[in-house]
Amino acid sequence: MAEDVQIELDPVAIVARITTLEMLVRQIMVVQLRMLAERGHIELTPAYVQSLAEAYSEKVDQSTIIESNSADVNYAFKANVLHQLERFFDEIGAHLKAHP
């Protein structure tokens, strides 16, 4: 006997949680990059951050995360992910420029 359960999602709460996670992940990545730079493993420059962005973009292009039969859905999904990654790395670059 299965019950029909209706779940309501609060879009404001969902966006707030996603935004919070983005902020935390970005800060964690900045800390990790600074630690690697301090230890001499990388040279933390805007060019290095750009190279990371390009590497992640390549991974998205090659990814089979979404296995839809619709080429349009696949394209829209990957385009959205690429846009979000671009914004993410732009914000990291801006942060590093503002706080050398």
A tleap script that builds the chain and sets N, CA, C and O, in Angstrom:
source leaprc.protein.ff14SB
mol = sequence {
  NMET ALA GLU ASP VAL GLN ILE GLU LEU ASP
  PRO VAL ALA ILE VAL ALA ARG ILE THR THR
  LEU GLU MET LEU VAL ARG GLN ILE MET VAL
  VAL GLN LEU ARG MET LEU ALA GLU ARG GLY
  HIE ILE GLU LEU THR PRO ALA TYR VAL GLN
  SER LEU ALA GLU ALA TYR SER GLU LYS VAL
  ASP GLN SER THR ILE ILE GLU SER ASN SER
  ALA ASP VAL ASN TYR ALA PHE LYS ALA ASN
  VAL LEU HIE GLN LEU GLU ARG PHE PHE ASP
  GLU ILE GLY ALA HIE LEU LYS ALA HIE CPRO
}
set mol.1.N position { 0.830 -1.177 0.000 }
set mol.1.CA position { 0.000 0.000 0.000 }
set mol.1.C position { 0.872 1.238 0.000 }
set mol.1.O position { 1.318 1.698 1.051 }
set mol.2.N position { 1.104 1.754 -1.140 }
set mol.2.CA position { 1.940 2.945 -1.260 }
set mol.2.C position { 1.089 4.190 -1.072 }
set mol.2.O position { 0.001 4.319 -1.634 }
set mol.3.N position { 1.608 5.086 -0.278 }
set mol.3.CA position { 0.918 6.356 -0.075 }
set mol.3.C position { 1.450 7.374 -1.056 }
set mol.3.O position { 2.640 7.394 -1.368 }
set mol.4.N position { 0.561 8.216 -1.538 }
set mol.4.CA position { 0.992 9.316 -2.397 }
set mol.4.C position { 1.454 10.444 -1.499 }
set mol.4.O position { 0.650 11.105 -0.841 }
set mol.5.N position { 2.741 10.653 -1.481 }
set mol.5.CA position { 3.314 11.705 -0.656 }
set mol.5.C position { 3.727 12.839 -1.577 }
set mol.5.O position { 4.445 12.642 -2.557 }
set mol.6.N position { 3.259 14.017 -1.242 }
set mol.6.CA position { 3.614 15.174 -2.041 }
set mol.6.C position { 4.692 15.962 -1.309 }
set mol.6.O position { 4.544 16.307 -0.137 }
set mol.7.N position { 5.771 16.237 -2.019 }
set mol.7.CA position { 6.883 16.973 -1.439 }
set mol.7.C position { 6.937 18.344 -2.078 }
set mol.7.O position { 6.922 18.479 -3.301 }
set mol.8.N position { 7.000 19.348 -1.239 }
set mol.8.CA position { 7.122 20.710 -1.745 }
set mol.8.C position { 8.513 21.232 -1.440 }
set mol.8.O position { 8.997 21.139 -0.312 }
set mol.9.N position { 9.139 21.778 -2.457 }
set mol.9.CA position { 10.468 22.342 -2.290 }
set mol.9.C position { 10.374 23.862 -2.267 }
set mol.9.O position { 9.682 24.468 -3.085 }
set mol.10.N position { 11.069 24.454 -1.334 }
set mol.10.CA position { 11.089 25.909 -1.234 }
set mol.10.C position { 12.233 26.413 -2.104 }
set mol.10.O position { 13.400 26.220 -1.764 }
set mol.11.N position { 11.907 27.065 -3.237 }
set mol.11.CA position { 12.972 27.500 -4.150 }
set mol.11.C position { 13.951 28.480 -3.513 }
set mol.11.O position { 15.140 28.453 -3.830 }
set mol.12.N position { 13.476 29.337 -2.627 }
set mol.12.CA position { 14.369 30.295 -1.975 }
set mol.12.C position { 15.368 29.561 -1.085 }
set mol.12.O position { 16.555 29.887 -1.079 }
set mol.13.N position { 14.891 28.582 -0.343 }
set mol.13.CA position { 15.784 27.812 0.532 }
set mol.13.C position { 16.790 27.014 -0.292 }
set mol.13.O position { 17.957 26.910 0.085 }
set mol.14.N position { 16.349 26.457 -1.404 }
set mol.14.CA position { 17.247 25.676 -2.259 }
set mol.14.C position { 18.347 26.566 -2.833 }
set mol.14.O position { 19.524 26.206 -2.791 }
set mol.15.N position { 17.972 27.713 -3.363 }
set mol.15.CA position { 18.973 28.632 -3.928 }
set mol.15.C position { 19.918 29.124 -2.843 }
set mol.15.O position { 21.120 29.249 -3.082 }
set mol.16.N position { 19.396 29.406 -1.656 }
set mol.16.CA position { 20.241 29.853 -0.554 }
set mol.16.C position { 21.249 28.783 -0.167 }
set mol.16.O position { 22.413 29.096 0.086 }
set mol.17.N position { 20.831 27.547 -0.118 }
set mol.17.CA position { 21.752 26.452 0.224 }
set mol.17.C position { 22.820 26.270 -0.843 }
set mol.17.O position { 23.996 26.081 -0.533 }
set mol.18.N position { 22.401 26.328 -2.099 }
set mol.18.CA position { 23.371 26.189 -3.186 }
set mol.18.C position { 24.384 27.328 -3.143 }
set mol.18.O position { 25.584 27.103 -3.300 }
set mol.19.N position { 23.906 28.537 -2.931 }
set mol.19.CA position { 24.793 29.700 -2.861 }
set mol.19.C position { 25.761 29.564 -1.693 }
set mol.19.O position { 26.945 29.873 -1.826 }
set mol.20.N position { 25.268 29.110 -0.564 }
set mol.20.CA position { 26.133 28.899 0.604 }
set mol.20.C position { 27.206 27.866 0.299 }
set mol.20.O position { 28.373 28.069 0.632 }
set mol.21.N position { 26.828 26.771 -0.325 }
set mol.21.CA position { 27.801 25.740 -0.689 }
set mol.21.C position { 28.837 26.283 -1.663 }
set mol.21.O position { 30.026 25.991 -1.530 }
set mol.22.N position { 28.397 27.073 -2.643 }
set mol.22.CA position { 29.337 27.677 -3.591 }
set mol.22.C position { 30.347 28.555 -2.859 }
set mol.22.O position { 31.543 28.505 -3.147 }
set mol.23.N position { 29.868 29.352 -1.920 }
set mol.23.CA position { 30.759 30.247 -1.178 }
set mol.23.C position { 31.772 29.452 -0.357 }
set mol.23.O position { 32.954 29.793 -0.320 }
set mol.24.N position { 31.306 28.402 0.295 }
set mol.24.CA position { 32.205 27.582 1.109 }
set mol.24.C position { 33.238 26.858 0.251 }
set mol.24.O position { 34.421 26.827 0.591 }
set mol.25.N position { 32.793 26.281 -0.852 }
set mol.25.CA position { 33.715 25.565 -1.743 }
set mol.25.C position { 34.751 26.528 -2.316 }
set mol.25.O position { 35.935 26.198 -2.389 }
set mol.26.N position { 34.311 27.708 -2.717 }
set mol.26.CA position { 35.236 28.700 -3.265 }
set mol.26.C position { 36.286 29.083 -2.223 }
set mol.26.O position { 37.470 29.177 -2.545 }
set mol.27.N position { 35.862 29.303 -0.980 }
set mol.27.CA position { 36.807 29.670 0.067 }
set mol.27.C position { 37.774 28.530 0.369 }
set mol.27.O position { 38.965 28.762 0.582 }
set mol.28.N position { 37.271 27.313 0.388 }
set mol.28.CA position { 38.137 26.151 0.602 }
set mol.28.C position { 39.169 26.052 -0.513 }
set mol.28.O position { 40.339 25.770 -0.255 }
set mol.29.N position { 38.743 26.280 -1.748 }
set mol.29.CA position { 39.668 26.198 -2.870 }
set mol.29.C position { 40.728 27.290 -2.777 }
set mol.29.O position { 41.899 27.038 -3.061 }
set mol.30.N position { 40.334 28.494 -2.385 }
set mol.30.CA position { 41.297 29.585 -2.226 }
set mol.30.C position { 42.339 29.206 -1.167 }
set mol.30.O position { 43.538 29.409 -1.363 }
set mol.31.N position { 41.874 28.662 -0.058 }
set mol.31.CA position { 42.796 28.253 1.015 }
set mol.31.C position { 43.746 27.172 0.507 }
set mol.31.O position { 44.949 27.238 0.760 }
set mol.32.N position { 43.223 26.187 -0.200 }
set mol.32.CA position { 44.070 25.118 -0.737 }
set mol.32.C position { 45.102 25.667 -1.722 }
set mol.32.O position { 46.272 25.286 -1.682 }
set mol.33.N position { 44.663 26.559 -2.603 }
set mol.33.CA position { 45.596 27.135 -3.573 }
set mol.33.C position { 46.691 27.927 -2.863 }
set mol.33.O position { 47.861 27.847 -3.238 }
set mol.34.N position { 46.315 28.687 -1.842 }
set mol.34.CA position { 47.321 29.457 -1.089 }
set mol.34.C position { 48.311 28.533 -0.376 }
set mol.34.O position { 49.508 28.817 -0.326 }
set mol.35.N position { 47.805 27.429 0.172 }
set mol.35.CA position { 48.697 26.467 0.837 }
set mol.35.C position { 49.674 25.855 -0.165 }
set mol.35.O position { 50.864 25.726 0.124 }
set mol.36.N position { 49.181 25.484 -1.327 }
set mol.36.CA position { 50.063 24.922 -2.350 }
set mol.36.C position { 51.106 25.938 -2.802 }
set mol.36.O position { 52.262 25.589 -3.042 }
set mol.37.N position { 50.691 27.190 -2.915 }
set mol.37.CA position { 51.628 28.243 -3.320 }
set mol.37.C position { 52.682 28.481 -2.235 }
set mol.37.O position { 53.864 28.626 -2.544 }
set mol.38.N position { 52.263 28.522 -0.976 }
set mol.38.CA position { 53.207 28.738 0.121 }
set mol.38.C position { 54.245 27.624 0.202 }
set mol.38.O position { 55.389 27.864 0.588 }
set mol.39.N position { 53.854 26.426 -0.154 }
set mol.39.CA position { 54.771 25.280 -0.107 }
set mol.39.C position { 55.588 25.151 -1.384 }
set mol.39.O position { 56.427 24.258 -1.505 }
set mol.40.N position { 55.342 26.044 -2.336 }
set mol.40.CA position { 56.124 26.042 -3.563 }
set mol.40.C position { 55.682 25.046 -4.611 }
set mol.40.O position { 56.410 24.792 -5.570 }
set mol.41.N position { 54.505 24.479 -4.443 }
set mol.41.CA position { 54.023 23.490 -5.408 }
set mol.41.C position { 53.436 24.139 -6.657 }
set mol.41.O position { 53.464 23.554 -7.740 }
set mol.42.N position { 52.903 25.350 -6.502 }
set mol.42.CA position { 52.334 26.070 -7.635 }
set mol.42.C position { 52.738 27.536 -7.529 }
set mol.42.O position { 53.137 28.013 -6.467 }
set mol.43.N position { 52.626 28.237 -8.654 }
set mol.43.CA position { 52.773 29.688 -8.641 }
set mol.43.C position { 51.363 30.243 -8.822 }
set mol.43.O position { 50.786 30.171 -9.907 }
set mol.44.N position { 50.826 30.794 -7.746 }
set mol.44.CA position { 49.437 31.233 -7.738 }
set mol.44.C position { 49.304 32.583 -8.419 }
set mol.44.O position { 49.567 33.630 -7.827 }
set mol.45.N position { 48.893 32.535 -9.664 }
set mol.45.CA position { 48.712 33.733 -10.487 }
set mol.45.C position { 47.349 33.653 -11.160 }
set mol.45.O position { 46.732 32.588 -11.191 }
set mol.46.N position { 46.873 34.778 -11.702 }
set mol.46.CA position { 45.625 34.712 -12.473 }
set mol.46.C position { 45.713 33.720 -13.634 }
set mol.46.O position { 44.723 33.071 -13.973 }
set mol.47.N position { 46.872 33.603 -14.232 }
set mol.47.CA position { 47.053 32.645 -15.328 }
set mol.47.C position { 46.880 31.206 -14.835 }
set mol.47.O position { 46.318 30.369 -15.542 }
set mol.48.N position { 47.364 30.920 -13.620 }
set mol.48.CA position { 47.209 29.573 -13.061 }
set mol.48.C position { 45.735 29.280 -12.808 }
set mol.48.O position { 45.247 28.194 -13.122 }
set mol.49.N position { 45.029 30.256 -12.237 }
set mol.49.CA position { 43.593 30.077 -11.995 }
set mol.49.C position { 42.869 29.854 -13.317 }
set mol.49.O position { 41.965 29.022 -13.393 }
set mol.50.N position { 43.254 30.583 -14.353 }
set mol.50.CA position { 42.654 30.405 -15.681 }
set mol.50.C position { 42.932 29.003 -16.219 }
set mol.50.O position { 42.068 28.393 -16.848 }
set mol.51.N position { 44.145 28.494 -15.970 }
set mol.51.CA position { 44.457 27.139 -16.439 }
set mol.51.C position { 43.604 26.099 -15.706 }
set mol.51.O position { 43.211 25.093 -16.296 }
set mol.52.N position { 43.319 26.339 -14.430 }
set mol.52.CA position { 42.415 25.438 -13.702 }
set mol.52.C position { 41.016 25.472 -14.309 }
set mol.52.O position { 40.379 24.436 -14.499 }
set mol.53.N position { 40.556 26.675 -14.608 }
set mol.53.CA position { 39.229 26.823 -15.209 }
set mol.53.C position { 39.154 26.056 -16.527 }
set mol.53.O position { 38.164 25.378 -16.803 }
set mol.54.N position { 40.197 26.166 -17.330 }
set mol.54.CA position { 40.219 25.456 -18.612 }
set mol.54.C position { 40.236 23.948 -18.422 }
set mol.54.O position { 39.583 23.214 -19.164 }
set mol.55.N position { 40.988 23.485 -17.422 }
set mol.55.CA position { 41.049 22.045 -17.148 }
set mol.55.C position { 39.680 21.519 -16.716 }
set mol.55.O position { 39.251 20.456 -17.164 }
set mol.56.N position { 39.002 22.259 -15.851 }
set mol.56.CA position { 37.666 21.842 -15.423 }
set mol.56.C position { 36.690 21.869 -16.597 }
set mol.56.O position { 35.837 20.990 -16.715 }
set mol.57.N position { 36.810 22.865 -17.457 }
set mol.57.CA position { 35.927 22.954 -18.629 }
set mol.57.C position { 36.105 21.745 -19.540 }
set mol.57.O position { 35.129 21.202 -20.059 }
set mol.58.N position { 37.345 21.329 -19.732 }
set mol.58.CA position { 37.605 20.138 -20.549 }
set mol.58.C position { 36.951 18.909 -19.934 }
set mol.58.O position { 36.387 18.076 -20.644 }
set mol.59.N position { 37.029 18.798 -18.608 }
set mol.59.CA position { 36.420 17.652 -17.919 }
set mol.59.C position { 34.905 17.643 -18.127 }
set mol.59.O position { 34.310 16.586 -18.334 }
set mol.60.N position { 34.289 18.817 -18.071 }
set mol.60.CA position { 32.846 18.898 -18.285 }
set mol.60.C position { 32.508 18.474 -19.700 }
set mol.60.O position { 31.550 17.734 -19.919 }
set mol.61.N position { 33.289 18.938 -20.661 }
set mol.61.CA position { 33.042 18.575 -22.055 }
set mol.61.C position { 33.104 17.070 -22.269 }
set mol.61.O position { 32.340 16.522 -23.064 }
set mol.62.N position { 34.003 16.406 -21.568 }
set mol.62.CA position { 34.198 14.966 -21.731 }
set mol.62.C position { 33.283 14.144 -20.835 }
set mol.62.O position { 33.201 12.924 -20.981 }
set mol.63.N position { 32.598 14.802 -19.912 }
set mol.63.CA position { 31.814 14.118 -18.898 }
set mol.63.C position { 30.574 13.435 -19.464 }
set mol.63.O position { 29.943 13.917 -20.405 }
set mol.64.N position { 30.254 12.314 -18.868 }
set mol.64.CA position { 29.013 11.616 -19.196 }
set mol.64.C position { 28.076 11.651 -17.989 }
set mol.64.O position { 27.290 10.729 -17.773 }
set mol.65.N position { 28.172 12.728 -17.207 }
set mol.65.CA position { 27.359 12.853 -15.998 }
set mol.65.C position { 25.876 12.699 -16.320 }
set mol.65.O position { 25.136 12.025 -15.603 }
set mol.66.N position { 25.470 13.317 -17.382 }
set mol.66.CA position { 24.067 13.232 -17.775 }
set mol.66.C position { 23.969 12.314 -18.996 }
set mol.66.O position { 24.649 12.512 -20.003 }
set mol.67.N position { 23.131 11.340 -18.879 }
set mol.67.CA position { 22.969 10.371 -19.961 }
set mol.67.C position { 21.558 10.492 -20.525 }
set mol.67.O position { 20.743 9.579 -20.393 }
set mol.68.N position { 21.289 11.604 -21.141 }
set mol.68.CA position { 19.975 11.837 -21.713 }
set mol.68.C position { 19.972 11.417 -23.178 }
set mol.68.O position { 21.001 11.453 -23.853 }
set mol.69.N position { 18.811 11.022 -23.647 }
set mol.69.CA position { 18.670 10.710 -25.071 }
set mol.69.C position { 18.516 11.973 -25.902 }
set mol.69.O position { 18.508 11.923 -27.132 }
set mol.70.N position { 18.396 13.095 -25.225 }
set mol.70.CA position { 18.188 14.358 -25.916 }
set mol.70.C position { 19.492 15.147 -25.992 }
set mol.70.O position { 20.071 15.516 -24.971 }
set mol.71.N position { 19.932 15.393 -27.196 }
set mol.71.CA position { 21.145 16.195 -27.374 }
set mol.71.C position { 20.941 17.610 -26.837 }
set mol.71.O position { 21.877 18.229 -26.332 }
set mol.72.N position { 19.721 18.114 -26.949 }
set mol.72.CA position { 19.423 19.458 -26.439 }
set mol.72.C position { 19.569 19.528 -24.924 }
set mol.72.O position { 20.103 20.500 -24.392 }
set mol.73.N position { 19.097 18.499 -24.235 }
set mol.73.CA position { 19.219 18.461 -22.769 }
set mol.73.C position { 20.680 18.366 -22.382 }
set mol.73.O position { 21.127 19.072 -21.479 }
set mol.74.N position { 21.432 17.503 -23.052 }
set mol.74.CA position { 22.860 17.364 -22.764 }
set mol.74.C position { 23.587 18.691 -22.970 }
set mol.74.O position { 24.393 19.104 -22.135 }
set mol.75.N position { 23.297 19.350 -24.081 }
set mol.75.CA position { 23.939 20.627 -24.385 }
set mol.75.C position { 23.583 21.677 -23.333 }
set mol.75.O position { 24.462 22.380 -22.835 }
set mol.76.N position { 22.299 21.784 -22.996 }
set mol.76.CA position { 21.855 22.787 -22.022 }
set mol.76.C position { 22.495 22.537 -20.657 }
set mol.76.O position { 22.910 23.479 -19.981 }
set mol.77.N position { 22.574 21.283 -20.257 }
set mol.77.CA position { 23.172 20.939 -18.973 }
set mol.77.C position { 24.647 21.333 -18.947 }
set mol.77.O position { 25.102 22.007 -18.023 }
set mol.78.N position { 25.380 20.909 -19.958 }
set mol.78.CA position { 26.817 21.212 -19.991 }
set mol.78.C position { 27.074 22.706 -20.130 }
set mol.78.O position { 28.006 23.230 -19.521 }
set mol.79.N position { 26.268 23.396 -20.916 }
set mol.79.CA position { 26.431 24.848 -21.065 }
set mol.79.C position { 26.214 25.546 -19.722 }
set mol.79.O position { 26.935 26.481 -19.376 }
set mol.80.N position { 25.219 25.085 -18.976 }
set mol.80.CA position { 24.951 25.672 -17.665 }
set mol.80.C position { 26.106 25.401 -16.705 }
set mol.80.O position { 26.544 26.308 -15.998 }
set mol.81.N position { 26.600 24.172 -16.673 }
set mol.81.CA position { 27.733 23.832 -15.803 }
set mol.81.C position { 28.959 24.660 -16.180 }
set mol.81.O position { 29.651 25.177 -15.302 }
set mol.82.N position { 29.231 24.790 -17.471 }
set mol.82.CA position { 30.382 25.590 -17.916 }
set mol.82.C position { 30.237 27.047 -17.505 }
set mol.82.O position { 31.208 27.681 -17.092 }
set mol.83.N position { 29.033 27.570 -17.617 }
set mol.83.CA position { 28.788 28.953 -17.204 }
set mol.83.C position { 29.042 29.124 -15.705 }
set mol.83.O position { 29.663 30.099 -15.282 }
set mol.84.N position { 28.563 28.181 -14.915 }
set mol.84.CA position { 28.751 28.268 -13.462 }
set mol.84.C position { 30.237 28.134 -13.092 }
set mol.84.O position { 30.722 28.830 -12.200 }
set mol.85.N position { 30.946 27.245 -13.775 }
set mol.85.CA position { 32.386 27.107 -13.517 }
set mol.85.C position { 33.140 28.376 -13.878 }
set mol.85.O position { 34.045 28.793 -13.155 }
set mol.86.N position { 32.768 28.989 -14.996 }
set mol.86.CA position { 33.413 30.229 -15.410 }
set mol.86.C position { 33.220 31.307 -14.340 }
set mol.86.O position { 34.159 32.015 -13.975 }
set mol.87.N position { 31.998 31.415 -13.853 }
set mol.87.CA position { 31.701 32.392 -12.803 }
set mol.87.C position { 32.490 32.069 -11.533 }
set mol.87.O position { 33.049 32.962 -10.897 }
set mol.88.N position { 32.530 30.794 -11.174 }
set mol.88.CA position { 33.237 30.335 -9.983 }
set mol.88.C position { 34.715 30.735 -10.045 }
set mol.88.O position { 35.248 31.307 -9.094 }
set mol.89.N position { 35.368 30.432 -11.164 }
set mol.89.CA position { 36.794 30.735 -11.277 }
set mol.89.C position { 37.052 32.233 -11.450 }
set mol.89.O position { 38.085 32.733 -11.006 }
set mol.90.N position { 36.142 32.944 -12.080 }
set mol.90.CA position { 36.271 34.398 -12.156 }
set mol.90.C position { 36.247 35.010 -10.759 }
set mol.90.O position { 37.010 35.926 -10.456 }
set mol.91.N position { 35.365 34.493 -9.920 }
set mol.91.CA position { 35.276 35.002 -8.552 }
set mol.91.C position { 36.524 34.659 -7.744 }
set mol.91.O position { 36.966 35.461 -6.921 }
set mol.92.N position { 37.094 33.484 -7.968 }
set mol.92.CA position { 38.348 33.126 -7.289 }
set mol.92.C position { 39.455 34.066 -7.748 }
set mol.92.O position { 40.210 34.588 -6.927 }
set mol.93.N position { 39.553 34.279 -9.044 }
set mol.93.CA position { 40.568 35.199 -9.577 }
set mol.93.C position { 40.409 36.598 -9.019 }
set mol.93.O position { 41.400 37.230 -8.654 }
set mol.94.N position { 39.192 37.091 -8.947 }
set mol.94.CA position { 38.931 38.426 -8.399 }
set mol.94.C position { 39.310 38.490 -6.936 }
set mol.94.O position { 39.863 39.491 -6.479 }
set mol.95.N position { 39.020 37.440 -6.199 }
set mol.95.CA position { 39.374 37.394 -4.774 }
set mol.95.C position { 40.893 37.436 -4.593 }
set mol.95.O position { 41.408 38.155 -3.736 }
set mol.96.N position { 41.587 36.669 -5.396 }
set mol.96.CA position { 43.047 36.628 -5.278 }
set mol.96.C position { 43.682 37.958 -5.657 }
set mol.96.O position { 44.687 38.361 -5.071 }
set mol.97.N position { 43.095 38.642 -6.640 }
set mol.97.CA position { 43.608 39.970 -7.023 }
set mol.97.C position { 43.351 40.975 -5.907 }
set mol.97.O position { 44.198 41.822 -5.627 }
set mol.98.N position { 42.200 40.886 -5.277 }
set mol.98.CA position { 41.843 41.828 -4.215 }
set mol.98.C position { 42.579 41.542 -2.903 }
set mol.98.O position { 42.767 42.437 -2.078 }
set mol.99.N position { 42.990 40.290 -2.722 }
set mol.99.CA position { 43.677 39.875 -1.486 }
set mol.99.C position { 44.946 39.076 -1.842 }
set mol.99.O position { 44.989 37.857 -1.677 }
set mol.100.N position { 45.962 39.778 -2.326 }
set mol.100.CA position { 47.176 39.070 -2.786 }
set mol.100.C position { 47.907 38.317 -1.677 }
set mol.100.O position { 48.934 37.686 -1.932 }
savepdb mol mol.pdb
quit
